[in-house]
């Protein structure tokens, strides 16, 4: 296929891995960098050999660019996605897809009206770790899946991130920061979610930045920083998900375990592409399973390439907007359930994305 001309909007901390990787995928022709700060766009363009450094408006007005990769802060996701769609461009956006459910509905509605595609991170579920787990489940290695447990526990990001304030704003917190990785993995492995409930609290109303750029600055926390959730899947499986920025001393809990009628599966960190997969069959011991799929390094950008391939060849791209919106709704559902003291019944659903092809020589 002919590579599709692509531009990146948002040249902040996460952009470096996208600039690096998107130049490696044959489906993508990365031609432009844009930012509200034109000097930052120029720096990224020079750093990575990108032909054009643009303002946001200039990038959206470039008729050759067909895909916009939106790497702005979460609060800007919706407005940039809507602008890109209005400009006639497909859009791939960092997680979460947007901040509110209303914004998500607007983005999906406009994309459908325009005949354009929306995709969203995380794309880590396309990597060899989770794809190997998907293959094992589909082949019946653990029998009928009964339950899934996920744990994302840390002490927050103010100790290392140069601009950590947005992690504690509405649309941030551990659920909206890391929940997309876990919930997208859950949906990939077990299918869509029927209802959720949970408890959500703010443990520390203020945080002090200890990373160098803004050391000593105080952050007022606007969103829950410890969320314990329960999920019911349409398949009948039950899940639990614990996300926290409040566990200052760390944890020894696994990332994800899936329990089935015939075995247990240890799923690697969904924030990575590879990792160790372990299987324990009924009556046996733990065994490490060799990965059956490629893309096991930091392959961020693979979701953009997968969408580009789908644009050229037809079919559904895997990190699609419908699944990203389903995950967004579930994250809000945990917060709503805690506030209202009842289950939240999901209004949306989605399909399990198609599995990736098994390991091929060109992808090793």
C-alpha positions as CSV (number, residue, x, y, z in Angstrom):
1,X,0.0,0.0,0.0
2,X,1.0,3.6,-0.5
3,X,2.0,5.2,2.9
4,X,-0.6,7.6,4.2
5,X,0.6,11.1,5.0
6,X,0.3,11.8,8.7
7,X,0.8,14.7,11.1
8,X,1.2,14.9,14.9
9,X,-0.5,17.6,17.0
10,X,1.0,17.9,20.4
11,X,4.8,17.8,20.8
12,X,5.0,17.1,24.6
13,X,6.6,14.3,26.6
14,X,4.8,11.4,25.0
15,X,5.5,12.6,21.4
16,X,9.1,11.4,21.2
17,X,8.2,7.7,21.0
18,X,5.5,8.4,18.3
19,X,7.9,10.5,16.2
20,X,10.5,7.7,16.5
21,X,8.2,4.8,15.7
22,X,5.8,6.3,13.1
23,X,8.8,6.8,10.8
24,X,9.4,3.0,10.9
25,X,6.0,1.8,9.8
26,X,5.7,1.4,6.1
27,X,2.0,2.3,6.2
28,X,2.8,5.8,7.5
29,X,4.5,8.8,5.9
30,X,5.0,11.2,8.8
31,X,5.3,14.7,7.3
32,X,4.4,17.3,9.9
33,X,4.6,18.3,13.6
34,X,2.3,20.9,15.2
35,X,1.9,22.4,18.6
36,X,0.3,25.5,20.2
37,X,3.9,26.4,20.8
38,X,5.4,26.7,17.3
39,X,8.9,26.6,18.7
40,X,8.3,23.2,20.3
41,X,6.9,21.9,17.0
42,X,10.1,23.3,15.2
43,X,12.3,21.6,17.8
44,X,10.6,18.2,17.3
45,X,10.7,18.6,13.5
46,X,14.4,19.3,13.6
47,X,15.1,16.5,16.2
48,X,13.3,13.8,14.1
49,X,13.9,15.1,10.6
50,X,10.2,15.9,10.0
51,X,9.7,18.0,6.8
52,X,7.1,20.5,8.2
53,X,6.7,22.4,11.5
54,X,3.2,23.8,11.7
55,X,0.8,25.6,13.9
56,X,-2.3,23.5,14.6
57,X,-4.3,25.5,12.1
58,X,-1.7,25.0,9.4
59,X,-1.6,21.3,9.9
60,X,-5.4,21.0,9.7
61,X,-5.4,23.1,6.5
62,X,-2.8,20.9,4.7
63,X,-4.8,18.9,2.1
64,X,-2.1,16.2,1.8
65,X,-2.4,15.1,5.5
66,X,-5.0,12.3,5.9
67,X,-4.3,11.2,9.5
68,X,-3.9,13.4,12.5
69,X,-2.3,11.9,15.6
70,X,-3.6,13.9,18.6
71,X,-1.1,13.9,21.5
72,X,-2.5,16.9,23.4
73,X,-3.5,16.9,27.0
74,X,-6.7,15.0,27.8
75,X,-8.8,18.2,28.2
76,X,-8.0,19.2,24.6
77,X,-8.6,15.7,23.1
78,X,-12.2,16.4,22.1
79,X,-11.7,19.8,20.5
80,X,-8.7,18.7,18.5
81,X,-10.4,15.5,17.4
82,X,-13.5,17.5,16.3
83,X,-11.3,20.0,14.4
84,X,-9.5,17.3,12.6
85,X,-12.7,15.5,11.6
86,X,-14.2,18.8,10.4
87,X,-11.1,19.2,8.3
88,X,-11.8,15.8,6.7
89,X,-9.0,13.9,8.4
90,X,-9.0,10.6,10.2
91,X,-7.8,10.9,13.8
92,X,-5.8,8.8,16.3
93,X,-5.8,10.1,19.8
94,X,-3.9,9.4,23.0
95,X,-5.9,7.9,25.9
96,X,-8.4,8.6,27.1
97,X,-10.2,9.2,23.8
98,X,-11.9,12.3,25.4
99,X,-12.7,13.4,29.0
100,X,-16.6,13.2,29.0
101,X,-19.1,10.8,27.6
102,X,-20.8,13.7,25.8
103,X,-17.6,14.6,24.0
104,X,-17.1,11.0,23.1
105,X,-20.5,10.8,21.5
106,X,-19.9,14.0,19.6
107,X,-16.6,12.7,18.2
108,X,-18.1,9.3,17.1
109,X,-21.2,11.0,15.6
110,X,-19.1,13.5,13.6
111,X,-16.8,10.7,12.3
112,X,-19.8,8.7,11.2
113,X,-21.3,11.7,9.4
114,X,-18.0,12.4,7.7
115,X,-17.2,8.8,6.8
116,X,-13.9,9.1,8.7
117,X,-12.2,6.8,11.2
118,X,-11.4,7.4,14.9
119,X,-8.8,5.4,16.8
120,X,-7.5,5.7,20.3
121,X,-4.7,4.5,22.5
122,X,-3.9,2.4,24.2
123,X,-2.7,0.1,21.5
124,X,-0.6,-2.1,23.8
125,X,-3.2,-4.8,23.4
126,X,-1.9,-5.3,19.9
127,X,1.5,-6.5,21.3
128,X,2.8,-10.0,21.7
129,X,2.0,-10.3,25.4
130,X,-1.8,-9.7,25.3
131,X,-2.2,-11.3,21.9
132,X,-0.6,-14.5,23.2
133,X,-3.1,-14.4,26.1
134,X,-5.9,-13.9,23.6
135,X,-4.9,-16.9,21.6
136,X,-4.7,-19.1,24.7
137,X,-8.2,-18.0,25.8
138,X,-9.7,-18.5,22.4
139,X,-8.1,-22.0,22.2
140,X,-9.7,-23.0,25.5
141,X,-6.4,-23.2,27.5
142,X,-8.2,-22.0,30.7
143,X,-11.6,-23.3,29.9
144,X,-14.5,-21.0,30.4
145,X,-13.3,-17.6,31.8
146,X,-14.8,-17.0,35.2
147,X,-13.1,-13.9,36.6
148,X,-10.4,-11.3,35.9
149,X,-8.5,-9.2,38.4
150,X,-6.4,-6.2,37.6
151,X,-4.1,-4.0,39.9
152,X,-2.5,-0.7,39.0
153,X,-1.0,0.7,42.2
154,X,1.6,3.4,42.5
155,X,2.4,6.6,44.5
156,X,1.5,9.1,41.8
157,X,3.4,10.9,39.0
158,X,4.6,14.1,40.7
159,X,7.9,12.5,41.6
160,X,9.0,12.1,38.0
161,X,6.8,13.8,35.4
162,X,7.9,17.3,34.4
163,X,4.3,18.6,34.2
164,X,2.2,16.4,36.5
165,X,-0.7,18.7,37.2
166,X,-3.0,17.3,34.6
167,X,-2.9,13.8,36.3
168,X,-4.9,15.4,39.2
169,X,-7.4,17.3,37.2
170,X,-10.8,16.2,36.0
171,X,-10.1,13.6,33.3
172,X,-7.0,12.5,35.2
173,X,-6.4,10.3,38.2
174,X,-5.3,6.7,38.1
175,X,-8.5,5.4,36.5
176,X,-8.4,7.8,33.5
177,X,-4.6,7.6,33.3
178,X,-4.0,3.9,33.5
179,X,-7.5,2.4,33.5
180,X,-7.6,2.5,29.7
181,X,-4.7,0.0,29.5
182,X,-6.4,-2.5,31.8
183,X,-10.0,-2.1,30.6
184,X,-8.9,-2.3,26.9
185,X,-7.0,-5.5,27.8
186,X,-10.1,-6.8,29.6
187,X,-12.4,-6.2,26.6
188,X,-9.9,-7.7,24.2
189,X,-9.6,-10.8,26.2
190,X,-13.2,-11.2,27.6
191,X,-15.5,-9.0,25.5
192,X,-17.7,-6.0,26.4
193,X,-18.8,-4.9,29.8
194,X,-22.5,-5.1,31.0
195,X,-22.4,-3.1,34.2
196,X,-19.9,-1.8,36.8
197,X,-19.8,-0.5,40.4
198,X,-17.1,0.8,42.7
199,X,-15.8,3.1,45.4
200,X,-13.6,6.1,44.7
201,X,-11.9,8.5,47.1
202,X,-9.4,11.4,47.3
203,X,-6.9,10.3,49.9
204,X,-4.6,13.3,49.7
205,X,-6.3,16.6,48.8
206,X,-3.0,18.2,47.9
207,X,0.2,16.9,46.3
208,X,3.6,18.5,46.2
209,X,5.7,18.2,43.1
210,X,9.2,16.7,43.7
211,X,10.4,16.4,40.1
212,X,12.9,19.1,39.2
213,X,11.1,21.3,36.8
214,X,8.4,22.4,39.2
215,X,9.8,21.1,42.5
216,X,7.9,22.4,45.5
217,X,4.7,23.4,43.7
218,X,1.5,22.3,45.3
219,X,-1.3,20.6,43.3
220,X,-4.9,20.7,44.4
221,X,-6.4,17.2,43.6
222,X,-9.7,17.4,41.7
223,X,-10.4,13.8,41.0
224,X,-10.4,10.5,42.9
225,X,-6.9,8.9,43.3
226,X,-8.0,5.5,44.6
227,X,-10.7,3.6,42.8
228,X,-11.9,0.0,43.5
229,X,-14.2,-1.3,40.8
230,X,-16.2,-4.4,40.0
231,X,-17.3,-5.3,36.5
232,X,-19.8,-7.8,35.0
233,X,-19.1,-8.8,31.5
234,X,-21.7,-9.9,28.9
235,X,-19.9,-13.2,28.7
236,X,-20.8,-13.9,32.4
237,X,-17.3,-13.3,33.7
238,X,-16.8,-11.0,36.7
239,X,-13.9,-8.6,37.1
240,X,-12.2,-6.5,39.7
241,X,-10.0,-3.5,39.0
242,X,-8.0,-1.5,41.6
243,X,-6.3,1.7,40.5
244,X,-4.4,4.0,42.8
245,X,-2.0,6.9,43.1
246,X,-2.1,6.5,46.9
247,X,0.0,3.4,47.5
248,X,3.3,5.2,48.4
249,X,5.2,2.0,49.4
250,X,4.3,0.0,46.3
251,X,2.7,-3.4,45.9
252,X,3.4,-7.1,45.1
253,X,0.1,-7.8,43.4
254,X,0.0,-9.0,39.8
255,X,-1.0,-6.8,36.9
256,X,-3.8,-9.1,35.6
257,X,-4.8,-12.6,36.4
258,X,-7.7,-14.4,34.6
259,X,-9.2,-17.5,36.2
260,X,-11.1,-20.1,34.2
261,X,-12.8,-23.4,34.7
262,X,-9.7,-25.3,33.6
263,X,-6.8,-23.0,34.5
264,X,-5.4,-19.6,35.4
265,X,-3.6,-17.1,33.1
266,X,-1.1,-14.5,34.3
267,X,-1.3,-11.6,31.8
268,X,1.7,-9.2,31.5
269,X,1.6,-5.5,32.3
270,X,-0.9,-4.0,29.8
271,X,1.1,-0.8,29.7
272,X,3.7,-2.8,27.7
273,X,3.7,-4.7,24.5
274,X,5.6,-7.9,25.5
275,X,6.1,-9.4,28.9
276,X,6.0,-12.8,30.5
277,X,2.8,-14.9,30.0
278,X,2.3,-17.8,32.5
279,X,-0.3,-20.5,32.5
280,X,-1.4,-22.9,35.2
281,X,-3.6,-25.7,34.1
282,X,-5.9,-27.5,36.6
283,X,-3.8,-29.8,38.7
284,X,-0.5,-28.6,37.2
285,X,2.3,-26.1,37.9
286,X,2.9,-22.6,36.5
287,X,4.5,-22.8,33.0
288,X,5.9,-19.8,31.0
289,X,4.3,-19.7,27.5
290,X,6.5,-18.5,24.6
291,X,5.0,-15.5,22.9
292,X,3.1,-16.4,19.7
293,X,2.9,-12.8,18.3
294,X,5.3,-10.1,17.5
295,X,5.5,-6.4,18.4
296,X,7.0,-6.9,21.9
297,X,9.1,-3.7,22.2
298,X,7.7,-0.2,22.8
299,X,5.7,-0.2,19.6
300,X,3.5,2.8,20.2
301,X,2.2,4.0,16.9
302,X,1.2,0.5,15.8
303,X,-2.4,1.5,16.2
304,X,-1.9,4.3,13.8
305,X,-0.4,1.9,11.3
306,X,-3.2,-0.6,11.8
307,X,-5.8,2.2,11.1
308,X,-3.8,3.3,8.0
309,X,-3.9,-0.3,6.7
310,X,-7.6,-0.5,7.3
311,X,-8.2,2.8,5.5
312,X,-6.3,1.4,2.5
313,X,-7.6,-2.2,2.5
314,X,-11.0,-1.9,4.2
315,X,-12.3,-3.6,7.4
316,X,-12.3,-2.4,10.9
317,X,-9.2,-1.1,12.6
318,X,-8.5,-2.7,16.0
319,X,-8.0,0.3,18.4
320,X,-11.3,1.7,17.2
321,X,-13.3,4.6,18.7
322,X,-16.2,2.4,19.7
323,X,-14.1,0.3,22.0
324,X,-12.3,3.4,23.3
325,X,-15.7,5.0,24.1
326,X,-16.9,1.8,25.8
327,X,-13.8,1.9,28.0
328,X,-14.4,5.7,28.7
329,X,-18.0,5.0,29.8
330,X,-16.9,2.2,32.1
331,X,-14.3,4.5,33.8
332,X,-17.0,7.1,34.4
333,X,-19.3,4.3,35.6
334,X,-17.0,3.5,38.5
335,X,-17.1,7.1,39.6
336,X,-20.8,7.4,39.1
337,X,-21.5,4.2,41.0
338,X,-19.4,5.4,44.0
339,X,-21.2,8.7,44.0
340,X,-24.7,7.2,43.7
341,X,-24.2,4.0,45.7
342,X,-25.5,1.7,43.0
343,X,-24.5,-0.3,39.9
344,X,-24.0,1.7,36.7
345,X,-25.5,-0.1,33.7
346,X,-23.5,0.4,30.5
347,X,-25.3,2.2,27.6
348,X,-22.6,1.3,25.0
349,X,-21.1,-1.9,23.8
350,X,-18.4,-2.9,21.3
351,X,-16.9,-5.9,19.5
352,X,-13.8,-7.7,20.6
353,X,-11.2,-6.5,18.2
354,X,-9.9,-9.0,15.7
355,X,-6.7,-10.8,16.9
356,X,-3.4,-9.8,15.3
357,X,-1.7,-12.2,12.9
358,X,0.5,-14.8,14.6
359,X,4.3,-14.1,14.5
360,X,5.6,-13.5,11.0
361,X,9.3,-13.2,10.1
362,X,9.0,-9.6,9.0
363,X,7.4,-8.6,12.3
364,X,9.8,-10.4,14.6
